[in-house]
Amino acid sequence: MDIVFIKELCIETVIGIYDWERKIKQFVCIDLELGTDISNASNSDVIDDTVDYKAVSRH
């Protein structure tokens, strides 16, 4: 298994459920470790064989 590391990804965004939160931008920082098998991508060098981040974000 391979691990994709994303460290200190910080974005400024509108987030929250209260009205006051929805009126201001806040910083959100993420550290992520994603275990996956990327051997096909490393062997083929084809982008479609890599991690589909859009699909990951849906789960």
N, C-alpha and C positions, 0 to 999 in steps of 0.2 A: 504494500500500500504506500502511496505517495501522500505527502501532506503539503497543501497550499497554505502558506502563511500570509496573512494580511495583518500588519502591525501599525498601530497609530494612524489609522485612516480617519481623519477628522473632516467633517463637513459642517457647514452652517446651514441650518434648515429651520422651517417652521414645524414644530412638533408639539403635541399636547392635546388635552381634552378640554381645558378651561379656556374661556374667552381670552383672558390676558395672555395665555401661552400662545394662542393662535395669532396674536398681534405682534409678537417679537420673534426674532431669529435667535436660535440657541445653537451652541456647538454640540455635536454628537461625535464621540470618538469610539472606534470599534477595533478590537483585536479579535482575530478569527483564525482558527485552525480547521481546515477542511480536509478530512481523509478521503482519498479517492484513488482510483487506478488511472494514471495518465500514461501508461506504457504505450498504448496505441498511438497517442499523439507524439511521443518522443521518437517512435519508430517511423511514423508516416510523414511527420511535419505538415499535417493537414489540419487546418483550423477547426474543422467540424469534428475532429477527434478529441478536442480539448474540453475542459469543463465549460458547460453552458451556464454562465452566471445568471442569466435571466431565469432559467429553470430552477436553479438553486434558490434564488430569492423568492420564489413562489411557495416554498415549503417551510 
